[in-house]
Amino acid sequence: MKKARLGNSGLEITKVGLGTWAIGGPWLYGWGPQDDNDSIKAILESLEAGVNWLDTAPIYGFGHSEEIVAKALSQTSVKPIIATKCGIVWSKTVQRETRLKTESIIAECDASLKRLKVDVIDLYQMHWPDPDEDLEEGYEAMAKCVKAGKVRYLGVSNFNVEQMKRAMKIHPLTSLQPPYSMFRRDIEDDILPFCKKNNIGVIVYSPLQKGLLSGKFTPEKIAALPKDDVRHMDSNFKPPLLDVNLKIIEQLRQIAKQNGITPAQLAIAWTMRNPEVTAAIAGARREGQIKETAPAADITLSKDDIEKIEEILKARNGISKK
């Protein structure tokens, strides 16, 4: 599987990594019930497929995702690069609270190390720049974790250009993790050029738009999702935008078919057509899923295919804005 150096770090990561948002199980922004044995099998399968890095976060299932990652890794001799996050906490009464105070960040780092059962976190990312006024304090605390030998490199997620500039004044910024897909392209205007200029790696999440671009959804399948599945809150999964999306996905399916690949592989490969994108995160909840998406790391779309896709997406933008 193709690899690329992540920004200014010494990390060589595969072009597709495994995301563990869904395997955290139920929480405020969860994906419904999840079988832990399925999760462990999916993680092990990703390593067998050649994926060399895992992305997780404490808030995914209130620590459960990190714990499952540790259980899976206890069953293999493979030692992947581990990326986790900080800045979102929870309690018995609060499901989600953003907090960037020094004491909180350091406590989060220690808790993640314990749950993951590792001595050092390879990439530690600020999950959200919220509260904005505490961004500097939070990032300084993360830098202290590096100096203490608990973390190797620092990254951020969901930051804009100005927020990245503020962080860079404190400690070298290795990577940005933004959402990016055929249906969400706002990072193309200023964020990707800024990252390229400053040698900041870009790891994109939700390249399949929460699974929609896999081409496996129908209105009936969406309706049957568990009530606590986060996708019920996403306008892309609701009419009238859903109707538009499904028509567009059917056109994309034809391009995938012509190339002998799946719609999911097409969607992920499309995000990496841009050299500023270092790698993409592909989620998996059971065996077979990452085995399908991981090969996208080695797929290079032709100029003709990219142009065809662009025309299809332009039509979507025109329809969705009416």
N, C-alpha and C positions, 0 to 999 in steps of 0.2 A: 504494500500500500504506500502511495506517495506520502512523503513527509515534507514539512517546511519548518524553518526556524521561527519561533514565536517572538516577534519584535526584537528587543535588545537583549533577550535572555539567551541562555545556553540550552534551552529546551527545543528539541526536535520533535514536533508532534505530527501525528498522522492527520491527513486532510479531513478526516471524519473522526469525531470523538463521540463517546457515549454520554448522553444526558440522562440524569436520574431524577428529574422533576416528578414524573408520574409514579415512580416506584416508592415515593415517600408515603403514598396512600392518602387517605382523607385528611384534609385541612381546609382552611378558608378558600384557597385557590388550588385545590387538589383535583385529581382526575377520577375520583370515585374509588371504590374498594380495589385493593391490589393484593394478590397472593405473593407472599415473600419468597416462596420457592421458585415461582416464575421469575421473580426479579433476579434472584441469584443465578438462575440458569441463563438469563439474558445477559448479565454482566460477564459471566464466564464465556459465553458464546462470543461476545464482542472481542475479548482478548484472543480467543482462538481464531477469529477472523482477521486479526492483525491490528486492531485498534489499540493504541498505546496510551490513551489518556481518558480519564473519567471526569465529568463535571457534576458537582453536587452542590448542596447548600444546607445549612442547618434548618432553615425554615421549612424545607420540604418534608412534611409530615412531622414537624417538631422534633427533628433529630433522627427520625427513622430512616431517611434515605442514607445518611452517613453511616448509620449502624449496619444497614444492609450491605453497603459497599464493603465495610470491614468484614462481614461474615463471608461474602463472596471471595474476597482476597485471601481469607484464611484457608480456602480450599484450592489454591493454586500457588505455584512458585513464581508466577509472573508478577512483576512489580510495576504497574503502570504509573504514569504521571497523574497526580491527583490535584484537581482544582476544586476549591470550595469557596464559600463567600462569608460575608459578615455584614452586620448593619440592620438585621431584622431579628427581633426577639419575640418571645411569647411568654405567657404565664398561665396560671390556672384560670384566670378571669379574662385575659386578653389573647385573642388568636393571632394578632399581628401588630407589632409596634416597631416603627423604625427608630433606631437609636444609634448615634455615632459618638457617644461620649467615650473618653479614653478607657475608663475602668470597664465599661461594657464590652468594648472591642477586644481588649486583652482577655477578658473572661470568656468571650465567644471563641477566641482562638484556642485557648486551653481546652475548652469543652469539645471543639471539633477534633483536636488531636487525640483526645481520649476516645471519642466515639469512633473515629477512623482507625484507631490503634496504629498510628504512625508517629515517628519522631519529628518529622518536618512536613509541612504542607508545601507542595511545589509551587502552586499559584494561588495566592489569596486575593480575592476580589471583593471590593465594596459593592454590595448587591444593588443598592439604589443611593443616589446622592440626596438623601432625605433623613433629617432636616438639612436643607441646603446650608443654613448658617453654621452647622456643625461639621461640614465637609472637611475642613482643614484639620480639625481636632481628630476626627475619625481616621483620616489618612496618616496623620502623624503617629497615631496609636498603632496602625498597621506597620508603619516603618519601624517602630520599636520592636514589633514581633520579628521583623527581619533581623534586626541587630541582636536580638536575643537568640537567634538560631532556630526559631520555631517555624519560619517561613523563608522560602527562597526568593520568590519574586512577587511583585504586587501588580494587580490589575483592577479594573473597574468595570461596572456593568451599568447600562442605561444612562451613561453620561453624555452631555453635549460637549461641544468644543471648548467653551469657556470653562466648564467644570473640569475638563481634562487639563487645561492650562493651569488651573489653580492647584491641582494635585501634583503636577510635574515640578512645581516650585519647591515641593517638600521632599520628594523621593522619586527616583526613576520610575516611569510608568511603562510596564511591559506590554499590557494588553487592554483592549476594550472588548466587552461582550455586549453587543446590541442585537435587537431583533432585526431580522432581514429575511425577506422572501419575495417571491414574485408579486405577492399581494401587499407587501409593505416595504417600500423602497426609499424612505425618507433619509437614510444615512448616505445616500449616493451624492447628495449636493455638496455638503461641507465636511461631514465627519470622515468619510473614507479618504478624501484628499489630505486632510489634516493628519490622519494616522500614517499615511504613506510618507508625508514630509518629515514626520517625527519618529519614524521607525517604531511605531506602536502596532503590535500584532492585533489582528481583528478576528475574534472567534464569534461567529454569528449563531444566534439561537432561533428556534422556531423556523428553520428553513422550509418546513412543510406546512407552515401556518397551522400549528397544533394538529397536524395529521390530515388536514383538508386536502392538501396538494398531493397526497398519496394516491388520490383517485379512487379510494375505497369507500367513500361516504355517499349515502343517499339520504333524502329527507327522513326516511323510515329509520335508518340506522342512527341518525342524529337524535331523533325523538326517543329512541330506546336507550340512549346513554343514561347512566345513573343520574339521579336528580342533583347530586352534589358535584357533578363533573363541571369544571371551570368553563368548558366550551359552551355551556348554555348561556353564559354571559357575554359571548363574543358575537358581534353583529355579523361576522362572516358566516356564522352557522345559522343565521336566521333570515327568513324572507324580509325584504325583497333581495338583499344582497346575496343570499345563498343561491337563489335561482340563477343570478348572473354568474356566480362563481362556478356552479356546476356545468354551465354551458361552456365557460372558458376552459375548465379542466378537461372536458371532453375533447376540445380542440388540441390541448396540450398532449392528451393521451395519444393522439395520432402521430405527433412528432416523436414521442417516446417509442411508439411501435415501429416507426420507420428506422429507428436507430437500434432496435433490438434491446431496449432497456425499459424499465418500469417508469411510471409517472413520478414515483418518489425519487428514483435515481436522477431523473431529468431535473426535478426541482432543486435537488441538492447540488448537482453539478452546475446548474445555472448560477447559483450564488457564488460559486468559485470561479466563474468566468472572469471575474474581476480580480486582478493580481493583488489588490489591497486586502482581499479576504484571505486570511491565513488558513482557516479551517471552519468547518461547520459542525454543529452539535446535532446529532440524531438521537432521539429518545427511543427507548425500547422497554416494553413491559413483559415480553415473553419471548421464548425462542423463535427464531425465524425472522424477526423484524430487523435486527441489526445486520443479519446476514444479507438481507435485501438491500439495505441502505448503504452499508459500508463500501461496496464497490464503486459508489459515486465518486470516491476519492480519486479513482483512476480514469474517470470519464472526462474527456475534453470535447465540448460541443463545438461544432463547426460554425464558421461565421454565418453561413446560410441559415443554420438552425437558430442561432441567436437572433438573427434579423426576423425570422418568422415568429419567434416567441414575442419579440418586441411589438410586432404588429398586433398580435393577439391581445397582449396586455394593454396596448393603447385603446383597443376597442372596449376592453373591460372598464378602463378609467372613464371613457366617454359615457358608457351605459350607467355605471354606478353613480355618476354625478347628476344624472337627470332627475 
